[in-house]
């Protein structure tokens, strides 16, 4: 992935430059802790944005869906794709409506999609996508059937350019407003995985999978 601190393409220049970051480590950290990515693409000359699960392997992101879905069926080889991941950490309540904000971490990724046809890469991609949410899960379940592989399409997106934006901390009010008798501060927003609930058809002999606890630790 290109470090975008030099020769920034126009779409990578954030309006709030003080919150923009372009280093690989920051972008990867945001991607790795995300649950859902919103994927933008053009279909029949119309902009589309779809929430999707994903997996990362270095600077390659994998997404998958049913072979008949628009993003798999209609996306041509090499078409530009944009993928975003956002974490909301808190509501920032200021002394004026103008200075209200959110504490957040977000990453915007640009690249070109390609269809994954190599069988080994497809298998690796499916494992990465599954284990992005449940680390170690792929070894706990049965292998995919041939008909399931046929019904699933996989796209790879090599990260060509990316940027991150991060806001944290308290509201920043105008100096003269700090004397107002108005509450201001941050209302934290936390994301956590709850206690797993089985589907009432799990045999009593089935062991409790370690992937569930791994997921709860990952997304604390």
QUIVENLIN-V307654 format. One record per residue. N is the residue number from 1. RES is the residue in three letters. SS is DSSP state (H for helix, E for strand, - for the rest). PSI is psi in radians with two decimals (999 if undefined). D_CENTER is the distance of its C-alpha to the mean C-alpha in Angstrom with 1 decimal. Layout:
N;RES;SS;PSI;D_CENTER
N;RES;SS;PSI;D_CENTER
This chain:
1;UNK;-;2.38;16.6
2;UNK;-;2.37;18.9
3;UNK;-;2.13;19.4
4;UNK;-;0.30;19.7
5;UNK;-;-0.31;22.2
6;UNK;-;2.45;25.0
7;UNK;-;0.86;25.6
8;UNK;-;2.22;22.6
9;UNK;-;2.76;22.0
10;UNK;H;-0.64;22.4
11;UNK;H;-0.16;18.9
12;UNK;H;-0.07;17.8
13;UNK;-;1.94;20.4
14;UNK;-;2.55;19.1
15;UNK;-;-0.72;21.7
16;UNK;-;1.44;21.4
17;UNK;H;-0.48;21.8
18;UNK;H;-0.29;22.3
19;UNK;H;-0.03;18.7
20;UNK;E;2.42;17.3
21;UNK;E;2.51;16.5
22;UNK;-;0.18;16.4
23;UNK;-;2.60;16.7
24;UNK;H;-0.72;14.8
25;UNK;H;-0.73;14.7
26;UNK;H;-0.79;13.0
27;UNK;H;-0.82;10.2
28;UNK;H;-0.71;9.8
29;UNK;H;-0.70;10.1
30;UNK;H;-0.76;7.3
31;UNK;H;-0.74;4.9
32;UNK;H;-0.42;7.2
33;UNK;-;0.03;7.4
34;UNK;-;2.62;4.2
35;UNK;-;-0.64;5.7
36;UNK;-;2.44;4.7
37;UNK;E;2.51;3.7
38;UNK;E;2.09;7.1
39;UNK;E;2.14;9.2
40;UNK;E;2.40;12.5
41;UNK;E;2.98;15.7
42;UNK;E;2.33;19.4
43;UNK;E;2.10;21.4
44;UNK;-;0.73;25.2
45;UNK;-;0.34;24.8
46;UNK;E;2.36;22.7
47;UNK;E;2.39;19.2
48;UNK;E;2.52;16.7
49;UNK;E;2.18;13.2
50;UNK;E;2.31;11.8
51;UNK;E;2.31;9.1
52;UNK;E;2.62;8.3
53;UNK;-;2.67;7.5
54;UNK;E;3.01;7.0
55;UNK;E;2.61;8.8
56;UNK;E;2.39;9.7
57;UNK;E;1.67;13.4
58;UNK;-;-2.13;14.5
59;UNK;-;0.36;13.7
60;UNK;E;2.27;13.0
61;UNK;E;2.38;9.9
62;UNK;E;2.39;11.1
63;UNK;E;2.72;10.6
64;UNK;E;2.81;13.6
65;UNK;E;3.06;15.7
66;UNK;E;2.47;19.4
67;UNK;-;-0.41;21.6
68;UNK;-;-0.10;23.0
69;UNK;-;2.72;19.9
70;UNK;H;-0.74;19.9
71;UNK;H;-0.46;16.8
72;UNK;H;-0.79;18.4
73;UNK;H;-0.68;22.0
74;UNK;-;-0.19;22.2
75;UNK;-;2.12;19.9
76;UNK;-;2.81;22.4
77;UNK;-;2.25;22.3
78;UNK;-;0.16;21.1
79;UNK;-;2.49;19.9
80;UNK;E;2.41;17.6
81;UNK;E;2.50;14.0
82;UNK;E;2.37;11.5
83;UNK;E;2.30;7.7
84;UNK;E;2.54;6.1
85;UNK;E;2.32;3.6
86;UNK;E;2.36;6.6
87;UNK;E;2.24;8.6
88;UNK;E;2.09;12.1
89;UNK;E;-0.32;14.8
90;UNK;E;2.71;18.0
91;UNK;E;2.21;20.2
92;UNK;E;1.91;22.6
93;UNK;E;2.01;26.0
94;UNK;-;-3.11;28.5
95;UNK;-;-0.14;32.2
96;UNK;-;2.64;31.7
97;UNK;H;-0.57;29.4
98;UNK;H;-0.62;28.8
99;UNK;H;0.10;27.2
100;UNK;-;2.60;24.9
101;UNK;E;-2.94;21.2
102;UNK;E;2.52;18.0
103;UNK;E;2.25;16.8
104;UNK;E;2.89;13.1
105;UNK;E;2.20;10.7
106;UNK;E;2.63;8.6
107;UNK;E;2.38;7.8
108;UNK;E;2.18;9.2
109;UNK;E;2.38;9.8
110;UNK;E;2.47;13.0
111;UNK;E;-2.99;14.7
112;UNK;E;2.36;16.9
113;UNK;E;2.55;16.3
114;UNK;E;2.55;18.8
115;UNK;E;2.29;19.7
116;UNK;-;1.96;19.9
117;UNK;-;-0.41;23.5
118;UNK;-;2.23;24.5
119;UNK;H;-0.70;24.8
120;UNK;H;-0.72;24.0
121;UNK;H;-0.65;20.8
122;UNK;H;-0.75;19.8
123;UNK;H;-0.76;20.7
124;UNK;H;-0.70;18.6
125;UNK;H;-0.75;15.6
126;UNK;H;-0.66;16.1
127;UNK;H;-0.76;16.6
128;UNK;H;-0.75;13.4
129;UNK;H;-0.78;11.3
130;UNK;H;-0.79;13.7
131;UNK;H;-0.14;13.7
132;UNK;H;-0.67;10.1
133;UNK;H;-0.70;10.9
134;UNK;-;1.52;14.6
135;UNK;-;2.21;15.8
136;UNK;-;0.00;19.1
137;UNK;H;-0.58;19.1
138;UNK;H;-0.57;20.0
139;UNK;H;-0.22;23.4
140;UNK;-;-0.29;24.1
141;UNK;-;2.95;24.1
142;UNK;-;2.69;26.3
143;UNK;-;2.70;25.6
144;UNK;-;2.51;24.4
145;UNK;-;2.79;27.4
146;UNK;H;-0.70;28.4
147;UNK;H;-0.53;28.1
148;UNK;H;-0.70;24.5
149;UNK;H;-0.71;23.6
150;UNK;H;-0.58;25.5
151;UNK;-;-0.07;23.7
152;UNK;E;2.25;20.2
153;UNK;E;2.55;19.0
154;UNK;E;2.30;16.5
155;UNK;E;2.48;15.1
156;UNK;E;2.40;14.4
157;UNK;E;1.89;13.0
158;UNK;E;2.22;14.6
159;UNK;E;1.94;13.3
160;UNK;E;-0.58;16.3
161;UNK;E;2.56;15.4
162;UNK;E;2.69;12.7
163;UNK;E;2.70;13.1
164;UNK;E;2.63;11.9
165;UNK;E;2.39;13.6
166;UNK;E;2.30;14.6
167;UNK;E;2.37;17.2
168;UNK;-;2.87;19.1
169;UNK;-;-3.02;22.6
170;UNK;-;2.95;25.3
171;UNK;-;2.68;26.2
172;UNK;-;1.83;28.2
173;UNK;-;2.91;31.3
174;UNK;-;2.50;34.3
175;UNK;H;-0.73;37.0
176;UNK;H;-0.27;39.5
177;UNK;H;-0.25;37.1
178;UNK;H;-0.33;36.9
179;UNK;H;-0.16;40.4
180;UNK;-;2.59;39.4
181;UNK;-;1.14;39.6
182;UNK;-;2.27;36.0
183;UNK;-;2.45;33.4
184;UNK;-;2.59;30.3
185;UNK;E;-2.73;27.5
186;UNK;E;2.33;24.0
187;UNK;E;1.81;22.9
188;UNK;E;2.54;20.3
189;UNK;-;2.15;17.4
190;UNK;-;2.52;16.3
191;UNK;-;2.23;14.0
192;UNK;-;2.64;15.8
193;UNK;-;2.30;16.5
194;UNK;-;-3.06;20.0
195;UNK;-;2.22;22.8
196;UNK;-;2.52;22.4
197;UNK;-;2.09;24.8
198;UNK;-;2.97;26.3
199;UNK;-;0.30;27.3
200;UNK;-;0.19;31.0
201;UNK;-;0.29;31.5
202;UNK;-;2.16;30.6
203;UNK;-;2.58;33.8
204;UNK;-;-0.35;35.2
205;UNK;-;-0.15;35.2
206;UNK;-;2.22;31.5
207;UNK;-;2.66;30.2
208;UNK;-;2.10;27.4
209;UNK;-;2.37;24.3
210;UNK;H;-0.39;23.1
211;UNK;H;-0.51;19.5
212;UNK;H;-0.78;19.4
213;UNK;H;-0.60;20.5
214;UNK;H;-0.70;18.1
215;UNK;H;-0.73;15.2
216;UNK;H;-0.62;16.9
217;UNK;H;-0.67;17.4
218;UNK;H;-0.72;13.9
219;UNK;-;0.39;12.4
220;UNK;-;999;15.5
